[in-house]
Amino acid sequence: MTTSVCRYGNGLKPDAEGEVQADESRTRRHLRVRDLLRQDGIVLESPDGLSPDDTLMRGEFLHRELRRGLVLHVSDAIEERPFTATSRLGEELSCIFFLDGNVDLSIGDRHFHFDAHGGVVQGVAIMNASPESFSRASLGGQHLRHLVVSATPEWLHLDALDEVADTKGGERLLREHLFEHRWTVTPRLIEIVRQIFAPPPLLPAMRDLYLESRAVELVAETMAAALQASRREPTGMILTRQDAICLDRAKNYVAARWADPLNVEVISRAAGISASGLQRLFRIAENQSVFEYVRKLRLAQAFAALSNGEATVLEASVVAGYSSAANFATAFRRQFGITPSHLMRRSESRHWPKSSQAV
């Protein structure tokens, strides 16, 4: 079967906006080919024969500059068609949080893969130290929920974060081109992300302040995670680029198969490294064993299920891989500082929706 590729550049000038069905605080629309190409420098490719009025995605979107140099992008949408969008990316730190969806990104010659399911938040920070080409490839036919906070170096400096760049972790995160940092998100960060996806009803001016405060906190949490990781690295044991690639493969494998029976041998084969080598990488980068990393990820899955009101304590213990509810409660409290039953009651009192909607 022959597949044709439809390619558009932004020479196409749209004559209408996307379909808006609510106020600007909660914009639900169909994102069409012409809407995407309204942005300068966008080139769109698709294996489908698309017309300017064809819908690429439908759902809720937000793209807003909260302050000069600080941009928030939120998406909770269904991708109806596969497509690849290419453009240019400026100098910026991107704090990326995926809840659902499978997306491949390319920045310059580096490739980044995101695969999240079930609303469990995955955090990634990427520093683009100089302008680069950018490409985003999506499969189509999937639910995509993600949040990106982008901050320019000027914004970071103006907000008194200069001293961070003088530390080892800050130097790598803010100065090293296309440096990538992945970490296990904290319960506080999970809550901030969910607050952005489901904000309270506010007047426009207060809403922007609300979103800005959460975006700033996400950047601060990202910086803190990078600094904490750097302090754990013993002298002379910085990861090489190949080490980082193997570590990312292992983390991506675990993230996609956390509910399956996992052991170090299986994960190390998927990562292309020996079992002992993988244990060494996790000790250096995460200050924990592979088993501890998997256990904490499963606990985070259970935390998300309880926070969303999607599971009872017993069901959450199964999600986390525990046969004993008592052992689960002990491990959960040690990890998050709260019991599963308390978290479930708190989530019920807040009436969090089962599936958070984007602003």
C-alpha positions as CSV (number, residue, x, y, z in Angstrom):
1,M,0.0,0.0,0.0
2,T,1.4,3.4,-1.0
3,T,1.3,6.2,1.7
4,S,1.3,9.7,0.5
5,V,2.6,12.6,2.7
6,C,0.8,15.9,2.9
7,R,3.2,18.7,3.6
8,Y,2.2,22.3,4.4
9,G,4.3,25.3,5.2
10,N,3.0,28.5,6.8
11,G,2.4,30.1,3.4
12,L,-1.2,29.1,4.0
13,K,-3.0,32.1,5.5
14,P,-6.0,31.1,7.6
15,D,-9.2,33.1,7.4
16,A,-10.8,31.8,10.6
17,E,-10.0,30.8,14.1
18,G,-10.5,27.3,15.5
19,E,-13.9,26.5,16.8
20,V,-14.2,28.1,20.3
21,Q,-17.0,26.8,22.4
22,A,-16.3,28.4,25.8
23,D,-14.6,31.4,27.4
24,E,-10.9,32.0,27.1
25,S,-10.2,30.4,30.5
26,R,-11.4,27.1,29.2
27,T,-11.1,26.9,25.4
28,R,-12.5,23.8,23.8
29,R,-12.0,23.6,20.1
30,H,-11.1,21.6,17.1
31,L,-7.5,22.3,16.1
32,R,-7.4,22.4,12.3
33,V,-4.5,22.4,9.9
34,R,-5.0,26.1,9.2
35,D,-5.0,26.9,13.0
36,L,-1.7,25.2,13.6
37,L,-0.1,27.0,10.6
38,R,-1.1,30.4,11.9
39,Q,2.2,30.3,13.9
40,D,5.3,31.5,12.0
41,G,7.7,28.9,10.8
42,I,5.5,25.8,11.2
43,V,5.7,23.0,8.7
44,L,3.2,20.2,8.9
45,E,3.5,16.7,7.5
46,S,1.0,13.9,7.6
47,P,0.5,10.5,5.9
48,D,-3.1,11.5,5.4
49,G,-4.2,13.7,2.5
50,L,-5.2,16.8,4.6
51,S,-7.0,19.9,3.6
52,P,-6.7,23.2,5.5
53,D,-10.1,22.6,7.3
54,D,-9.3,19.1,8.5
55,T,-9.2,18.6,12.2
56,L,-5.9,17.4,13.8
57,M,-6.9,17.4,17.4
58,R,-10.0,18.2,19.4
59,G,-10.1,19.0,23.1
60,E,-9.0,21.8,25.4
61,F,-5.8,23.9,24.9
62,L,-4.1,26.8,26.5
63,H,-0.9,28.6,25.3
64,R,-0.2,31.7,27.3
65,E,2.8,34.0,28.1
66,L,2.2,34.6,31.8
67,R,5.1,37.0,32.1
68,R,7.7,38.0,29.6
69,G,9.9,34.9,29.1
70,L,7.5,32.5,31.0
71,V,5.1,30.5,28.8
72,L,2.6,27.9,29.9
73,H,1.2,25.3,27.4
74,V,-1.5,22.9,28.5
75,S,-3.2,20.3,26.3
76,D,-6.0,17.8,27.1
77,A,-7.1,16.5,23.7
78,I,-7.7,13.7,21.3
79,E,-5.3,13.4,18.4
80,E,-7.5,12.4,15.4
81,R,-4.7,12.1,12.8
82,P,-1.0,11.3,12.8
83,F,1.2,14.2,12.0
84,T,4.6,15.7,12.4
85,A,5.1,19.4,13.0
86,T,8.5,21.1,12.6
87,S,9.6,24.6,13.6
88,R,12.5,26.4,15.3
89,L,12.9,26.5,19.1
90,G,14.5,29.4,20.9
91,E,16.9,29.4,23.8
92,E,14.8,28.2,26.8
93,L,14.4,25.7,29.7
94,S,11.4,23.4,29.1
95,C,9.8,21.7,32.1
96,I,7.6,19.0,30.6
97,F,5.0,16.9,32.4
98,F,3.2,14.1,30.6
99,L,0.1,12.4,32.0
100,D,-1.1,10.5,28.9
101,G,0.1,10.0,25.4
102,N,2.9,8.7,23.2
103,V,5.0,11.5,21.5
104,D,8.5,11.7,19.9
105,L,10.4,15.0,20.0
106,S,13.5,15.9,18.2
107,I,15.5,19.0,19.1
108,G,18.6,19.4,16.8
109,D,20.2,16.0,16.7
110,R,18.7,14.8,20.0
111,H,15.6,12.6,20.2
112,F,13.3,12.4,23.2
113,H,10.5,9.9,23.8
114,F,7.5,10.4,26.1
115,D,5.1,7.6,26.9
116,A,2.7,8.2,29.8
117,H,-0.5,6.4,30.8
118,G,-3.2,6.5,33.5
119,G,-2.6,10.1,34.5
120,V,0.6,9.4,36.3
121,V,2.8,12.5,36.0
122,Q,6.3,12.1,34.5
123,G,8.7,15.1,34.8
124,V,11.4,15.9,32.3
125,A,13.6,19.1,32.0
126,I,15.4,19.9,28.7
127,M,17.7,22.9,28.3
128,N,18.0,24.4,24.8
129,A,21.1,26.6,25.2
130,S,20.9,27.8,21.6
131,P,18.3,28.0,18.8
132,E,17.6,24.6,17.2
133,S,15.2,22.9,14.8
134,F,12.3,21.2,16.6
135,S,10.1,18.3,15.4
136,R,7.1,16.7,17.1
137,A,5.7,13.4,15.8
138,S,2.4,12.0,17.1
139,L,0.7,8.7,16.3
140,G,-2.9,9.9,16.1
141,G,-5.9,8.2,17.6
142,Q,-4.8,8.8,21.2
143,H,-5.6,10.9,24.2
144,L,-2.8,13.4,24.9
145,R,-2.5,15.2,28.2
146,H,0.6,17.2,28.9
147,L,1.8,20.5,30.4
148,V,4.9,22.5,29.5
149,V,6.4,25.5,31.3
150,S,9.1,27.2,29.2
151,A,11.4,29.8,30.7
152,T,14.0,31.9,28.9
153,P,17.4,32.5,30.4
154,E,16.4,36.2,30.8
155,W,13.4,35.2,32.9
156,L,15.5,32.8,35.0
157,H,18.1,35.5,35.7
158,L,15.6,38.2,36.4
159,D,13.9,36.0,38.9
160,A,17.1,35.7,41.1
161,L,18.0,32.3,39.9
162,D,21.5,33.3,38.7
163,E,23.2,31.7,41.7
164,V,21.8,28.3,40.6
165,A,24.0,28.3,37.5
166,D,27.1,28.5,39.7
167,T,26.4,25.0,41.1
168,K,27.3,21.8,39.4
169,G,23.7,20.7,38.7
170,G,22.6,24.2,37.8
171,E,25.5,24.6,35.4
172,R,24.5,21.4,33.5
173,L,20.8,22.2,33.5
174,L,21.2,25.9,32.5
175,R,24.3,25.8,30.3
176,E,24.7,22.4,28.8
177,H,23.0,22.3,25.4
178,L,20.1,19.8,25.2
179,F,20.9,18.5,28.7
180,E,18.0,16.3,29.8
181,H,17.0,15.6,33.4
182,R,14.3,13.1,34.4
183,W,13.2,12.6,37.9
184,T,10.6,11.0,40.1
185,V,8.0,13.7,40.8
186,T,7.0,14.6,44.3
187,P,3.4,14.5,45.6
188,R,3.6,18.3,45.8
189,L,4.5,18.6,42.1
190,I,1.7,16.2,41.2
191,E,-0.7,18.4,43.0
192,I,0.5,21.5,41.3
193,V,0.1,19.9,37.9
194,R,-3.4,18.8,38.7
195,Q,-4.3,22.3,40.0
196,I,-3.3,23.8,36.6
197,F,-5.4,21.2,34.8
198,A,-8.4,21.9,37.1
199,P,-8.2,25.5,38.4
200,P,-10.9,27.0,40.5
201,P,-13.3,29.5,38.9
202,L,-11.6,32.9,39.0
203,L,-11.7,36.3,37.3
204,P,-9.3,36.6,34.4
205,A,-6.7,38.7,36.2
206,M,-6.8,36.4,39.3
207,R,-6.7,33.3,37.0
208,D,-3.5,34.5,35.3
209,L,-1.8,35.1,38.7
210,Y,-3.0,31.7,39.9
211,L,-1.5,30.0,36.8
212,E,1.7,32.0,37.0
213,S,2.3,31.1,40.7
214,R,1.9,27.4,39.8
215,A,4.2,27.7,36.8
216,V,6.9,29.4,38.8
217,E,6.7,26.7,41.4
218,L,7.0,24.0,38.8
219,V,10.2,25.7,37.5
220,A,11.5,25.9,41.1
221,E,10.7,22.2,41.7
222,T,12.5,21.3,38.5
223,M,15.6,23.3,39.5
224,A,15.6,21.7,43.0
225,A,15.4,18.2,41.5
226,A,18.4,18.9,39.3
227,L,20.4,20.3,42.2
228,Q,19.5,17.4,44.4
229,A,20.6,14.9,41.8
230,S,23.9,16.7,41.3
231,R,24.7,16.7,45.0
232,R,24.2,12.9,45.1
233,E,26.8,12.4,42.3
234,P,30.2,11.4,43.9
235,T,33.2,13.2,42.6
236,G,34.5,11.6,39.3
237,M,31.2,9.7,38.8
238,I,29.3,12.0,36.4
239,L,27.3,10.0,33.8
240,T,28.7,9.9,30.3
241,R,26.3,10.5,27.4
242,Q,26.1,6.8,26.7
243,D,25.3,6.2,30.4
244,A,22.6,8.8,30.2
245,I,21.1,7.1,27.1
246,C,21.1,3.7,28.8
247,L,19.5,5.2,31.9
248,D,16.8,6.9,29.9
249,R,16.0,3.6,28.1
250,A,15.7,1.9,31.4
251,K,13.4,4.6,32.8
252,N,11.2,4.6,29.7
253,Y,11.0,0.8,29.8
254,V,9.9,0.9,33.4
255,A,7.5,3.8,32.9
256,A,5.7,1.8,30.0
257,R,5.7,-1.5,31.8
258,W,5.5,-0.7,35.5
259,A,2.5,-3.0,36.0
260,D,4.4,-6.0,34.6
261,P,6.6,-8.4,36.5
262,L,10.0,-6.6,36.4
263,N,13.5,-7.5,37.5
264,V,17.0,-6.0,36.9
265,E,17.9,-8.5,34.2
266,V,14.8,-7.7,32.1
267,I,15.3,-4.0,32.4
268,S,19.0,-4.0,31.8
269,R,18.5,-6.0,28.5
270,A,16.0,-3.4,27.3
271,A,18.5,-0.6,28.2
272,G,21.4,-2.3,26.5
273,I,23.6,-2.6,29.5
274,S,24.6,-5.3,32.0
275,A,22.6,-5.7,35.2
276,S,25.5,-4.6,37.4
277,G,26.1,-1.6,35.1
278,L,22.4,-0.6,35.4
279,Q,22.5,-0.8,39.2
280,R,25.6,1.5,39.1
281,L,23.8,4.1,37.0
282,F,20.8,4.1,39.3
283,R,23.0,4.4,42.4
284,I,24.8,7.4,40.8
285,A,21.9,9.2,39.2
286,E,19.0,8.3,41.6
287,N,20.8,7.3,44.8
288,Q,18.7,4.1,44.9
289,S,18.6,0.6,43.5
290,V,16.6,-0.3,40.4
291,F,14.2,-2.2,42.7
292,E,13.7,0.9,44.9
293,Y,13.1,3.0,41.8
294,V,10.4,0.6,40.5
295,R,8.8,0.4,43.9
296,K,8.6,4.2,44.2
297,L,7.1,4.5,40.7
298,R,4.4,2.0,41.6
299,L,3.7,3.9,44.8
300,A,3.4,7.1,42.7
301,Q,0.8,5.3,40.5
302,A,-1.1,4.3,43.6
303,F,-0.9,7.9,44.9
304,A,-2.3,9.2,41.6
305,A,-5.2,6.7,41.6
306,L,-6.2,7.6,45.2
307,S,-5.8,11.4,44.4
308,N,-8.1,11.0,41.4
309,G,-10.7,9.0,43.3
310,E,-10.1,6.1,40.9
311,A,-9.2,3.4,43.5
312,T,-9.9,2.2,47.0
313,V,-7.0,1.7,49.4
314,L,-7.1,-2.0,48.7
315,E,-7.2,-1.4,44.9
316,A,-4.3,1.0,45.3
317,S,-2.2,-1.5,47.2
318,V,-2.6,-3.9,44.2
319,V,-1.6,-1.1,41.8
320,A,1.6,-0.6,43.9
321,G,2.3,-4.4,43.9
322,Y,1.6,-5.1,47.5
323,S,-0.3,-8.2,48.7
324,S,-0.6,-6.8,52.2
325,A,-2.7,-3.6,52.7
326,A,-0.8,-3.0,56.0
327,N,2.6,-3.2,54.3
328,F,1.3,-0.9,51.6
329,A,0.1,1.7,54.1
330,T,3.4,1.6,55.9
331,A,5.4,2.1,52.7
332,F,3.0,4.7,51.4
333,R,3.2,6.8,54.6
334,R,7.0,6.5,54.6
335,Q,7.2,7.7,51.0
336,F,4.5,10.5,51.0
337,G,4.1,11.4,54.7
338,I,0.3,10.6,54.6
339,T,-1.7,7.4,54.9
340,P,-3.6,6.1,51.9
341,S,-6.9,6.3,53.7
342,H,-6.2,10.0,54.6
343,L,-5.3,10.8,51.1
344,M,-8.5,9.2,49.8
345,R,-10.7,11.1,52.2
346,R,-8.9,14.4,51.3
347,S,-9.4,13.7,47.6
348,E,-13.1,13.0,48.2
349,S,-13.5,16.3,50.1
350,R,-12.0,18.2,47.2
351,H,-14.2,16.5,44.7
352,W,-11.4,16.1,42.2
353,P,-12.8,14.9,38.8
354,K,-11.9,11.5,37.6
355,S,-10.3,12.9,34.5
356,S,-9.0,16.4,35.0
357,Q,-9.7,18.9,32.2
358,A,-7.2,21.3,30.8
359,V,-7.7,25.0,31.1
